[in-house]
Amino acid sequence: MQKPHKNIYHRRLEDVKKYRFLSPGTESIMASLSLRHIYKKYPGGVTAVSDFCLEVRDTEFIIFVGPSGCGKSTTLRMIAGLEEITEGELYIGDRLVNDVAPKDRDIAMVFQNYALYPHMTVFDNMAFGLKLRKVPKEEIKRKVEEAARILDISHLLDRHPKALSGGQKQRVALGRAIVRNPKVFLLDEPLSNLDAKLRAAMRTEITKIHHKLAATFIYVTHDQVEAMTMATRIVVMKDGIIQQVDSPQNLYDSPVNLFVAGFIGTPQMNFINGKLLKKDDGVYLKFGDISIKLPEEKGNSEELKPYIGKEIIAGVRPECIVDTPMQIAALKDSSFEAYVDVTELMGSEILLYLIANRVVVDEELASKKNIVIDRSGEQKLTARVSPRSTARNGDTITVAIDTARMHLFDKETEKRIVFKSELPEE
């Protein structure tokens, strides 16, 4: 594991020692999970999840993220016991739970539609599961009130769901899970029904709840912003297969392949199809009429030698494309001209949508003569620059790429070319 993971994990252990929100004797029992070569196959040969292997430590906040249909919710439902596991083994703690009923797995699940009983008050919704388990009334009252205090919904206990906002309903659904004091919390896109502002607020609230409970959370979302801001580790999935498991920052800085690189980060990473050429003064990436020089430690590396003279894909984060004279002067070997197609002022930054190698023609004349303009050689790029940038729509400006932070990918395998200088220290 990477060192950042260990630091996060140790902080979680401190949280376990610090927080005990329930009365003595009812502290949460922490649980690790082990998913060993899990498969989910449906009749007709459809495989939803393939060879899923993951070790989840006590108190971690794990997020499954990926596009719709990638298998993340199916995996969560297998952990919950709502879907049968076709192959593999699932352990909660030291207990094999493949054939254990959902109610006996000591997990609590929060769904995106809240699933509150409309005829019950908030108190009764939160207490319902405990009543089914014949928990004494005094203990139910204490647990519900304590969970309500943590969630800041004590003043809502007498209301019915129709009198609650979306965020309040989400808190009640979380409260219903908390009072059960489960080993593991499973959350399936719980914020998808909320507006953007409320989603941001609830992200913070769920993170704080995780810290207070010091419990194990497994959370499913298609929103990579949620994943980046909340998780201790993220599991990136595609077509039922794990692509990468890592901390949010390591996923952003060191994606293992093109899919992860493009999925993590907003705006997404720019991809440039180009050819590596060896010249007297170094190695260059050539795309169209533009050539940019690679840093010496990368250009002269053993890892890059097999790719000289071949086509590769370069990945550049929007913030690695700069437009100030000082930055361009420092990166003169990787500077070039680009056309500003669109600008988006975001307040704290400006997004520039650029076209490099732009084909300049008289569009009106070409239209009259039915001439088809070939724009396949144009390279579209997105840059994140300072709000003080003077670039405007229709300008042709000079920009530069910070090649030290540029990623290179094998065009055939789509895997990132890893250099020794990028490997973590032992």
Secondary structure, 3 states (H helix, E strand, C coil): CCHHHHHHHHHHHHHHHHCCCCCCCCCCCCCCEEEEEEEEEECCCEEEEEEEEEEECCCCEEEEECCCCCCHHHHHHHHHCCCCCCEEEEEECCEECCCCCHHHCCEEEECCCCCCCCCCCHHHHHHHHHHHCCCCHHHHHHHHHHHHHHHCCHHHCCCCHHHCCHHHHHHHHHHHHHCCCCCEEEEECCCCCCCHHHHHHHHHHHHHHHHHHCCEEEEEECCHHHHHHHCCEEEEEECCEEEEEECHHHHHHCCCEHHHHHHCCCCCCEEEEEEEEEECCEEEEEECCEEEECCHHHHCCHHHHHHCCCEEEEEECHHHEECCHHHHHHCHHHEEEEEEEEEEECCCCEEEEEEECCCCCCHHHHHHCCCCCCCCCCEEEEEEECCCCCCCCCCEEEEEECHHHCEEEECCCCEECCCHHHCCCC
